[in-house]
Structures are given as C-alpha cells and as structure tokens.
Amino acid sequence: MSWISGSLPQELMESQSHSMIVYAQLRSRDLPQSGRLYVLGNGYKIEFDEFQYGVAQGQILVVYSGNNRNECIGSGEICEMNELNNIIKF
C-alpha cells in the first residue's frame, strides 16, 4: 500500500477499531464505492458495502477519503478477495 501523504492517514492512526470509512475504486471507468478500510497485521482490507464485480488478484485498488471521494489517499495491489467480492485484501 502506498499512501499519498507517505504514512497512514491520521484518522486511521487514531481509530480504536483500526478502521475508517473510505471510497475505493477498482477500475478507471467505475465510480468509487463505499466501504470500510481496516489495518491488518500484514496489510489492509476493505469491506465494501456492496458486491464488487470482476475483482482479480494483481488489480490496483485506489482509495479515496470517506469525506471526499475526489481526494485520493492511496493505492495498493489486490492480493486476495472473498468469494462474494466484497472483502478485498491488499
């Protein structure tokens, strides 16, 4: 995961649940979709509010602020997803 600011967003560092609401985009032509970003011991995961179609390992996931879906805060390569394509690890 690469953060635009160079480090974890302040909101994520201060969260007791180690999570924050974000928007994330899987394809350049799709709109960012809402979900919750979690910090894991070996990476991150996003639990999307809705099913995501056509998710594949190796895709780049772009993460936007939960307050402003036009503010990119980072991106990372997808390494794993669940069978419902609503939980993605990167």
C-alpha positions as CSV (number, residue, x, y, z in Angstrom):
1,M,0.0,0.0,0.0
2,S,1.3,3.4,-0.9
3,W,-0.1,6.4,0.9
4,I,-0.1,9.8,-0.9
5,S,1.0,11.5,2.4
6,G,3.8,9.0,2.9
7,S,2.1,7.4,6.0
8,L,-1.2,6.2,7.3
9,P,-4.0,8.8,7.4
10,Q,-4.3,10.5,10.8
11,E,-7.9,9.2,11.1
12,L,-6.8,5.6,10.7
13,M,-3.9,6.0,13.2
14,E,-6.2,7.5,15.8
15,S,-9.1,5.0,15.4
16,Q,-9.5,2.4,18.2
17,S,-11.0,0.0,15.7
18,H,-8.1,0.5,13.3
19,S,-10.6,1.3,10.6
20,M,-12.1,4.2,8.7
21,I,-14.8,4.8,6.1
22,V,-13.4,5.2,2.6
23,Y,-14.3,5.0,-1.0
24,A,-12.4,2.7,-3.2
25,Q,-12.2,2.2,-7.0
26,L,-11.3,-1.0,-8.8
27,R,-11.4,0.2,-12.5
28,S,-10.7,3.6,-14.1
29,R,-14.2,3.8,-15.6
30,D,-16.1,2.8,-12.4
31,L,-17.1,5.2,-9.7
32,P,-15.5,4.8,-6.3
33,Q,-17.6,2.6,-4.0
34,S,-18.1,3.0,-0.3
35,G,-16.7,0.7,2.3
36,R,-14.5,0.4,5.4
37,L,-10.7,0.1,5.4
38,Y,-9.1,-2.0,8.1
39,V,-5.4,-2.3,9.1
40,L,-4.3,-5.9,9.4
41,G,-1.1,-7.2,10.8
42,N,0.2,-7.9,7.3
43,G,-1.6,-5.4,5.1
44,Y,-5.1,-3.9,4.7
45,K,-8.6,-5.0,3.8
46,I,-11.6,-3.2,2.6
47,E,-15.2,-4.4,3.3
48,F,-17.3,-2.9,0.6
49,D,-20.9,-2.0,1.3
50,E,-22.0,-3.8,-1.9
51,F,-20.8,-6.7,-4.1
52,Q,-17.9,-5.8,-6.5
53,Y,-17.9,-7.4,-9.9
54,G,-14.8,-8.8,-11.7
55,V,-12.2,-8.4,-8.9
56,A,-8.9,-10.1,-9.6
57,Q,-5.5,-10.5,-7.9
58,G,-3.0,-8.0,-9.3
59,Q,-5.5,-5.2,-9.9
60,I,-4.7,-1.9,-8.3
61,L,-7.2,-0.6,-5.8
62,V,-7.4,3.2,-5.4
63,V,-8.5,4.5,-2.0
64,Y,-10.3,7.9,-1.5
65,S,-11.2,9.8,1.6
66,G,-14.5,8.9,3.2
67,N,-15.2,12.6,3.4
68,N,-14.4,13.5,-0.2
69,R,-14.4,10.9,-2.9
70,N,-12.3,13.2,-5.1
71,E,-9.4,13.1,-2.6
72,C,-7.1,10.1,-3.3
73,I,-5.3,9.0,-0.2
74,G,-3.5,5.9,-1.5
75,S,-3.5,2.7,-3.6
76,G,-2.3,-0.9,-3.4
77,E,-2.2,-4.2,-5.3
78,I,-5.0,-6.7,-4.6
79,C,-3.7,-9.9,-3.2
80,E,-6.8,-11.7,-2.0
81,M,-10.6,-11.4,-2.1
82,N,-13.5,-13.4,-0.6
83,E,-16.0,-15.4,-2.7
84,L,-18.6,-12.6,-2.5
85,N,-16.0,-10.0,-3.8
86,N,-17.0,-7.6,-1.0
87,I,-13.9,-8.1,1.2
88,I,-10.6,-7.4,-0.5
89,K,-7.1,-7.7,1.0
90,F,-4.2,-5.7,-0.4
